[in-house]
Amino acid sequence: MATDTVAKPRTSARVHVQKFGTFLSGMIMPNIGAFIAWGIITALFIEKGWFPVAALGGFGTNDAGDPNVGLVGPMIIYLLPLLIGYTGGKMVYDVRGGVLGAIGTMGVIVGAGIPMFIGAMIMGPLGGWTMKKIDAIWDGKIRPGFEMLVNNFSAGIWGSLLAMLGFYGISPLVSAFSTGAGNVVQFLVSNGLLPLTSIFIEPAKVLFLNNAINHGVLTPLGVQQSLEQGKSILFLLEANPGPGLGILLAYMFFGRGIAKGSAPGAAIIHFFGGIHEIYFPYVLMRPLLILAAIAGGMTGVATLAVTNAGLVAPAAPGSIIAVLAQTSRDSYLGVILSVLLATTVSFLVASVILKTGKVSSEDELHEATAKMEGMKGKKSSVSSALVGGGGVAVMAGPIRNIVFACDAGMGSSAMGATVLRNKIKAAGFPDVKVTNSAIASLTDTYDVVITHQDLTERAKPLTSQALHYSVDNFMSSPRYDEVVELVQHSNTAGAQEAAPAAGAAAATEPATGGAHVAPAADADGGPAGILVAESVVLNGTATTRDQAIDEAGQLLLDRGAVDSGYLDAMHEREESVSTYMGSYLAIPHGTNAAKDHILKSAVSVIRYPQGIDWNGKEVKFVVGVAGINNEHLHILSSIAKVFTSKEQVAQLEAATTVEEVLDLFGKVNS
């Protein structure tokens, strides 16, 4: 049997950068709680804190006259880097990799004597990766009974070597880099150039590099600066909620349609919930709005620099609550002014752009979605193309696990999962598990994966067996309703046999996601010749649904494509789940169990000009389908493309010859 070879699409440079940034931030994000704990202890108990406690803050001397060690120093020098190193190693090689990553990190910590976050982000993955390669050398070659001995000693020996590598090799390099980076930051601050960083940071955020920038770069540098100076401006370069809030406020006053209506809710989630990703679609609708974000960001950074304000620890998520909680005791005025002025400038610039820009008469968010689907060429499945006519995708089995994935797994994904979970519960399916996850943590164990449209390309290779949906609005995306309908139809009785009825939805890659397109078979028994003139009837004689199924099935039988048992299976299939697809179309076919009754792939087309009542729906076109292997998926996909176009449906209704019908359905045979 011939196998089609599909060229692997080239991955864009943006996706590569996102993956690298996600990996870096992935080492920081799980440990944000530890950073916050350190920030709270620092803000409260250091000598200049709210409630100075020498034994906790690490200043003064104890009863023996020795300097107090406290919690602040050991946590920042040892605990946080070791957590990062362990997490990085675990990401590469599970717990065993995490242990080796922590051992290697200890070498750079002791070798440098300063907070070694960059060193930990190097030694953690390096330890996990090298241990994985070493274990592969004798995988399957260890004599029974000696596995534990070999595994423990190999880890111990290599760990000691890694620690020495970190001490002598990595720590001097990282120390030099940290010193250089600190000098660059100081130069920017001293010369008033730090606000210019917003020119790069704000656009990068909208491209979903926000967590990579904030936690992969700024957090390590900011923590070191905070340890030395008691606060750092770097924690607010990306996390300031002002620029995004200004854009959302502008939409509240000058937006249109759903964009205007959803902006207030988005603003609340963004400002108080700290989910900055929620305003990204509003910028993507009007790319010129990035200028508003940049202007607001520059204003906020300039205000911080002028007032010498900063945070003692990262604000994660970027909520105003988290920002104020981590604000240095002497910086509240500067931080609050930074947020207010950033919001004001962003609002003013965004308002001018929205008022002077071209206004669409249709809903802006939906228009943006449609434009994206058109550019990506994915509006080709039954689930999206016929959704307005009642067609709904159906999975081959019940849906149990749905995951909403985003860059970090704690921002937009958590909010989206909550919204979708509530919708699915309200629909009567509380047993369907809806979770959120970072894209880097995805495994191919989910039934449905939902991501932002800019992240779907990264999620698909990790979850190739799942149905993918892309959204552009985290609060009120119409895709959520499509997923609920998918669950409703897939988790009801007979759903296991329902997939062929909406095969195009499971066979093509829709605008909102879906399984991959089933490739057309070759000329030897493939789609070529599946639809022939003898199988097209312009004026059917049936007056009921069951008679129409018999008429369509008889055409398949007359061609020698099926035996009589398949006709019985077509009726059985219709009794379990309707094959009505919308747009006056029904596609009766047999159950999955009836595949042995199919002798070759074939399609029959019957037109009923007066219409037939099909379970309360009007049907004018009945397409009988019989497909071997996955060929029926390709057939249904091609038919769906025809019925996507109202013009082509009208041409089918007006056709006077079989040849006209064959011309319109030509893609079925191509």
Buried (B, 14 or more C-beta within 10 A) or exposed (E): EEEEEEEEEEEEEBBEBBBEBBBBBBBBBBBBEBBBBBBBBBBBBBEBBEEBBBEBBBBEEEEEEEEBEBBBBEBBBBBBBBBBBBBBBBBBBEEBBBBBBBBBBBBBBBBBEBBBBBBBBBBBBBBBBBBBEBBEEEEEEEEEEEEEEBBEEBBEEBBEBBBEBBBEEBBEBBBEEBEEBBEEBEEBBEEEEBBBBBEEBBBBBBBBBBBBBBBBBBBBBBBBBBBEEBBBBBBBBBBBBBBBBBBBBBBBEBBBBBBBBBBEEBBEBBBEBBBBBBBBBBBBBBEBBBBBBBBBBBBBBBBBBEBBBBBBBBBBBBBBEBBBBBBBBBBEEBBBBBBBBBBBBBBBBBBBBBEEEEEBEEBBBBBBBBEBBEEBEBBBBBBBBBBEBBBBBBBBEBBBBBBBBBBBBBBBBBBBBEBBBEBBEEBEBEEBBBBBBBBBBBEEEBBBBBBBBBBBBBBBEBBEEBBBBBBBBBBBBBBBBBBBBBBBBBBBEBBBBBBBBBBBBBBBBBBBBBBEBBBBBEEEBBBBEBBBEEBBBBEBEBEEBEEBBBBBBBBBBEBEBBBEEBBBBBBBBBEBBBBBBBBBBBBBBBBBEBBEBBBBBBBBBBBBEEEBEBEEBEBBBBBBBBBBBBBBBBBBBBBBBBBBBEEBBEBBEEBEEBEBBBEBBEBBBE
